[in-house]
């Protein structure tokens, strides 16, 4: 580790009962320092300070000891301590002030120094960033914050981060937790957690553990994302900070604002008990331009558009976060806590859609140009509201006993996704004309409506109201909910092994999950007394992509309240299959036990052990015959047991280079919806129908992972690291299409989740962040962040039909940031890039696999300190107005083109 600034370490000593040394470390501003390495010189005893800056060494023989304290940003210090047969020592350690030399680690770099110390002290491989570090980026939610870490990349919805891919792996390969408690998923179709639900402001520390240890849940092949919140005892004195900001989104000139308030304090001014409460609220109003095309092959082999949808979005997104924590330290040996975290995300959107169904293509049509002999135009307005909520309640504690320590945790978590309304109103153009298309510019194709003679009639879609007929009115409601109870008990026993200090740890955990999904769909296709198109239009045009297209007028936003009595009558009927086939209930109980041992020799640590998890799945879903419209509830269950060995080596060389090597194992359990026994039959009587089936026998994906990383830390807040990893996969999961060869359904086409044989995922991670305080004059305030991840994957498709990359694998992910920090002013220009990756598979025709194209975003932030307590800041995102592109197999076969525009906010932040 590069030498830090050399300042005095003030020491206050008091006597305690027992043969041990305990202490607490802070800096000259009374900030408690987590992640400091504290070693008993001349022995193999070493530990690191916790979130309250505390450390302890128990069961020491009487004598004189020298403690070495190392914290990135400060030069190492030694402290002399005496232990007698009757008494030990309590140390209060405080780095003294040196304003000239410590100046460079005050501010945002100071907080990241704390995060880097936590990362440096860890026994296994992880990346750690602080809330103040993340505050330098204009990120609204946890997903967007994650993209700044080496090895992480995000998937977006409407321009905002939603899901996280870790190390190029599928979404479900990562486990998400808050304060160590796994978060359930609100989405019925995946175990992946919608991280856009959780505001970024709840984060105190964000950890990405890339090589899991036996005391961690095994469902983390790619890693564990842990959101650590703050407690009142994590700081000396009162905690009071807040933030308020407002701004605009470029498209639609929509308003946006954010509010944040955190307050924490001790009871009766003691360090024994305290509480902390935090609240966040934000709202953004924006317009999004979107056009989508699905493609199909002709008999000639050429690909032509099948459906085109222009989607003109007006949306409001509201995020709310509330968290509270109560901590009680009975004494130095007993600490209990109770916490609750609540996150709510509401997406309220109006979507004006123009849908074109292409038919009867001419023989010379292809993906670049052609003519559809008939095109059906539907004008649709959808009003959809979706509400995601995540709640996590945790009670836990730690007790240090003579000869051992124990900790426990009991938690209850819920995740709910509700659709209070998904209302549709559709009108259809009556003529179904011939239309010529030209995809010479695949992102913005052009269209011409032709008459019977092939002459161009018009080049827009602003049809006369008299040409539009009422088609249908539809309402969809429903939602999904997942709950999890978890109970964990751990024991740690210090000792010696082959002359080295060891910590034997063992424990057990139970995770009890329930998940359900309910879908309800009603439709009126008769439309008696339905309003005409002319009655529904408003004085506002749908002109997406800055007027490049004219899709005619938008429709009345109040169509439900205005015409409910007309639409919701005897003709408003349950859609049967659509309301039944998506419904399911599932249970999953995971019982786990583990044992691990950590052994320290001088500068080397070895942690090794194994975990065993038994999983029991059960579920209910419907067997549905589309011809007879009969539904039968079906049950299924399965049980399996897996063992997860791991070993982690950490060695620090004399020059400060830390080498970490790991072997770990993990699994990805199938999504609940894939395990439940749904069975949908269509066209049974034809003998050539289709089956859509769940697969209770689906195996979990299992992985053997290997990691090797070197880390070199640079004072005051720098790091250079390089690492490689390889994951050997068994039983990857795909949604596969096949044809049944025998039995009752011989000749039927079947869609079912299946396992492939195996696969691999490997990559390289490079990271360099440094404050350039060695440069002369004003240049000494510069700093930069640069990280790069390369990943490559391959997996066997089911039935031996071929191989493919895993969904989510981007070959290249890049983060760059240039920073400038002086005492009152701080600014940063940051760039994030993710290269193309496969999003969805078409196992029947890989030419139509769905890919996201590469995308880069440029963001800017700046802050100015108005006073000791107040700062003015500005945030600007997507400065280059980058677009999102999906395509099917070929970049010229664009599946989706979406633009979001730029956004900015100005605000005040305060710490008191």
Secondary structure, 3 states (H helix, E strand, C coil): CCCCECCCEEEEEEEEECCCEEEEEECCCCCECCCCEEEECCCCCEEECCCCCEEEECCCCCEEEEEEEECCCECCEEEEEEECCCEEEEEEEEECCCHHHHHHHCCHHHHHHHHHHHHHHCCCCEEEEEHHHHCCCCCCEHHHHHCCCCCEEEEEECCEEEEEEECCCCHHHEEEEECCEECCCCCCCCCCCCHHHCEHHHCCEEEEECCCCCCCCCCCCCEEEEEECCCHHHCCCCEEEEEEEEEEECHHHEEEEEEEEEEEEEHHHCCCEEEEEEEEEEEEEEEEEEEEEEEEECCCCCEEEEEEEEEEEEEEEEEEEEEEEEEEEEECCEEEEEEEEEEEEEEEEEEEEEEEEEEEECCCCCCCEEEEEEEEEEEEEEEEEEEEEEEEEEEEEEEEECCEEEEEEEEEEEEEEEEEEEEEEEEEECCCCEEEEECCCCCCCEEEEECCCCCEEECCCCCCHHHEEEEEEEEEEEEEEEEEEEEEEEEEEEEEECCEEEEEEEEEEEEEEEEEEEEEEEEECCCCCCCCHHHHEEEEECCHHHHCCCCCEEECCCHHHHHHHHHCCCCCEECCHHHHCCCEEEEEEEEEEEEEEEEEECCEEEEEEEEEEEEEEEEEEEEEECCCCEEEEEEEEEEEEEEEEEEEEEEECCCCCEEEEEEEEEEECCCHHHHCCCEEEECHHHCCCEEEECCCCCCCEEEEEEEEEEEEEECCCEEEEEEEEEEEEECCEEEEEEECCCCCCCCCEEEEEEECCEEEEEEEEEEEEEECCCCCHHHHHEEEEEEEEEEEEEEECHHHCCEECCCCCCCEEEEEEEEEECCCEEEEEEEEEECCEEEECCCCCHHHCEEECCEEEEEEEEEEECCCCEEEEEEEECCCCCEEEEEECCCCCEEEEEECCCEEEEEEEEEC
